């Protein structure tokens, strides 16, 4: 038996920190962001569809997609964001489910799927339990502006493009509050892991 956990959170909430804690415990993490990035490699089907949708202006001099430019477009244009999701999400899901099947065949007990848009994309229906990494809005805004070197207006735009963290919290099996210290986050992580492992 395997338990599949969907790990999510808001942008700059610290989801990667918790993801790394699972990896440190030798628990496999399927990173859907990484899968999506690989899908956008030059001359893949998804790459060609995005170029067709956004035009050659979205390309860098080496023909790779300018991810910063693409992000600016999708965070400010809901229609293009939805079209991009229709291009990327089905392909990500196919690879994700293949990875889940592989780990199940290996009889791995806990499989984590790291999905920033877990609820927005409907990927929560493919997992048994969910964890949301929460951070208060002020911290989220400060961390995002500092991490991405962006202004307040663009930071707000990015945050508002996702389901509110409060809504993700309501839908989750577990919540890890990452507003405080890394030690406190680790403590909550271990408590959640203990609850999951007690089911075997």
C-alpha positions as CSV (number, residue, x, y, z in Angstrom):
1,X,0.0,0.0,0.0
2,X,1.2,3.5,-0.8
3,X,-0.1,6.8,0.5
4,X,0.2,9.6,-2.1
5,X,0.5,13.1,-0.6
6,X,-0.1,16.3,-2.5
7,X,2.2,19.0,-1.3
8,X,1.1,22.6,-2.1
9,X,1.3,26.1,-0.8
10,X,1.2,29.7,-2.0
11,X,3.9,31.3,-4.0
12,X,6.9,32.1,-1.7
13,X,5.2,30.2,1.2
14,X,8.1,27.8,1.7
15,X,6.8,24.7,-0.1
16,X,10.3,23.9,-1.4
17,X,11.6,23.9,2.1
18,X,9.1,21.2,3.2
19,X,9.7,19.3,-0.1
20,X,13.4,19.1,0.8
21,X,12.5,17.8,4.2
22,X,10.8,14.8,2.6
23,X,13.8,14.2,0.4
24,X,16.1,14.3,3.4
25,X,13.9,11.5,4.8
26,X,14.4,9.5,1.6
27,X,10.8,9.9,0.6
28,X,10.4,10.4,-3.2
29,X,9.1,13.8,-4.3
30,X,7.6,14.2,-7.8
31,X,8.3,17.8,-8.7
32,X,5.6,19.0,-11.2
33,X,7.4,22.3,-11.7
34,X,10.5,20.5,-12.8
35,X,8.4,18.3,-15.2
36,X,6.7,21.5,-16.6
37,X,10.1,23.1,-17.2
38,X,11.4,20.1,-19.1
39,X,8.2,20.1,-21.2
40,X,9.1,23.6,-22.4
41,X,12.4,22.5,-23.8
42,X,13.2,23.7,-27.4
43,X,11.2,22.0,-30.1
44,X,8.9,19.9,-27.8
45,X,5.2,19.9,-28.7
46,X,4.4,22.2,-25.7
47,X,7.2,24.6,-26.6
48,X,5.9,24.9,-30.2
49,X,2.4,25.5,-29.0
50,X,3.5,28.2,-26.6
51,X,5.5,30.0,-29.3
52,X,2.5,29.8,-31.6
53,X,0.3,31.3,-28.9
54,X,2.7,34.1,-27.7
55,X,4.9,34.7,-30.8
56,X,8.6,34.7,-31.3
57,X,9.0,37.7,-28.9
58,X,8.8,35.2,-26.1
59,X,12.1,33.5,-27.2
60,X,15.6,34.3,-26.0
61,X,18.5,34.7,-28.4
62,X,19.3,30.9,-28.0
63,X,15.6,30.1,-28.8
64,X,14.8,29.0,-25.3
65,X,11.5,30.4,-23.8
66,X,12.1,33.6,-21.8
67,X,10.5,32.3,-18.6
68,X,10.5,35.7,-16.9
69,X,8.7,37.3,-19.9
70,X,6.3,34.3,-20.1
71,X,5.5,34.7,-16.4
72,X,4.8,38.4,-16.8
73,X,2.3,37.6,-19.6
74,X,0.5,34.8,-17.7
75,X,0.3,36.6,-14.4
76,X,-1.3,39.7,-16.1
77,X,-3.5,37.9,-18.6
78,X,-6.0,35.3,-17.3
79,X,-7.0,34.1,-20.8
80,X,-3.4,33.3,-21.8
81,X,-2.8,31.7,-18.4
82,X,-5.7,29.4,-18.9
83,X,-4.6,28.5,-22.4
84,X,-1.1,27.8,-21.1
85,X,-2.5,25.5,-18.4
86,X,-4.4,23.5,-21.1
87,X,-1.1,23.0,-23.0
88,X,1.0,22.1,-20.0
89,X,-1.2,20.4,-17.3
90,X,-2.4,17.3,-19.3
91,X,1.2,16.5,-20.2
92,X,2.4,17.1,-16.6
93,X,-0.3,14.8,-15.4
94,X,0.7,12.0,-17.7
95,X,4.3,12.0,-16.6
96,X,3.3,12.5,-12.9
97,X,1.0,9.4,-13.0
98,X,3.7,7.4,-14.7
99,X,6.1,8.2,-11.9
100,X,3.5,7.4,-9.3
101,X,2.9,4.0,-10.9
102,X,6.7,3.4,-10.9
103,X,7.0,4.1,-7.2
104,X,4.0,2.0,-6.4
105,X,5.6,-0.9,-8.3
106,X,8.7,-0.4,-6.1
107,X,6.3,-0.7,-3.1
108,X,7.3,2.8,-1.8
109,X,5.1,3.6,1.2
110,X,4.9,7.4,0.9
111,X,5.0,9.2,-2.4
112,X,4.9,13.0,-2.4
113,X,3.7,15.1,-5.4
114,X,4.8,18.7,-5.2
115,X,2.2,20.7,-7.1
116,X,2.0,24.5,-6.7
117,X,-1.5,24.6,-8.3
118,X,-2.7,21.3,-6.6
119,X,-6.3,22.5,-6.1
120,X,-6.5,24.9,-9.0
121,X,-5.5,22.2,-11.5
122,X,-7.7,19.5,-10.0
123,X,-4.6,17.3,-9.3
124,X,-5.8,16.9,-5.7
125,X,-8.1,14.1,-7.0
126,X,-5.0,12.0,-7.7
127,X,-3.7,12.1,-4.1
128,X,-4.8,10.5,-0.8
129,X,-3.9,13.4,1.5
130,X,-2.8,17.0,1.1
131,X,-0.4,19.3,2.9
132,X,-0.5,23.1,2.5
133,X,2.5,25.1,3.5
134,X,1.0,28.3,4.9
135,X,2.6,31.7,5.6
136,X,0.8,34.9,6.6
137,X,0.2,37.4,3.8
138,X,2.7,40.0,5.0
139,X,5.5,37.4,5.1
140,X,4.5,36.0,1.8
141,X,4.5,39.4,0.1
142,X,7.9,40.3,1.6
143,X,9.5,37.0,0.7
144,X,8.2,37.1,-2.8
145,X,9.4,40.7,-3.4
146,X,12.8,39.8,-2.0
147,X,13.2,36.5,-3.8
148,X,12.0,37.6,-7.2
149,X,13.3,41.2,-6.9
150,X,9.9,42.6,-8.0
151,X,7.7,45.5,-6.8
152,X,4.6,45.4,-4.7
153,X,2.2,45.6,-7.6
154,X,3.6,42.6,-9.4
155,X,4.0,40.6,-6.2
156,X,0.3,41.2,-5.5
157,X,-0.6,40.1,-9.1
158,X,1.3,36.9,-8.7
159,X,-0.3,36.0,-5.4
160,X,-3.8,36.9,-6.6
161,X,-3.4,34.6,-9.7
162,X,-3.5,31.6,-7.3
163,X,-6.2,30.3,-5.0
164,X,-6.0,32.1,-1.7
165,X,-3.9,30.3,0.9
166,X,-6.8,30.4,3.3
167,X,-8.9,28.4,0.9
168,X,-6.0,25.9,0.3
169,X,-5.8,25.5,4.1
170,X,-9.5,24.7,4.4
171,X,-9.2,21.9,1.7
172,X,-6.0,20.3,3.2
173,X,-5.6,17.3,5.4
174,X,-2.6,18.9,7.1
175,X,-1.2,22.4,7.4
176,X,2.4,23.4,8.1
177,X,2.8,27.1,9.2
178,X,6.0,28.4,7.8
179,X,5.6,31.9,9.2
180,X,8.0,31.3,12.1
181,X,11.5,29.7,12.3
182,X,12.9,26.9,10.2
183,X,13.0,24.8,13.5
184,X,9.3,25.3,14.0
185,X,8.6,24.3,10.4
186,X,10.7,21.2,10.9
187,X,8.9,20.3,14.1
188,X,5.5,20.6,12.3
189,X,6.8,18.5,9.4
190,X,7.9,15.7,11.7
191,X,4.5,15.7,13.4
192,X,2.7,15.4,10.1
193,X,5.1,12.7,8.9
194,X,4.5,10.7,12.1
195,X,0.7,10.9,11.5
196,X,1.1,9.6,8.0
197,X,3.5,6.8,9.0
198,X,1.1,5.7,11.8
199,X,-1.3,4.6,9.1
200,X,0.9,1.7,8.0
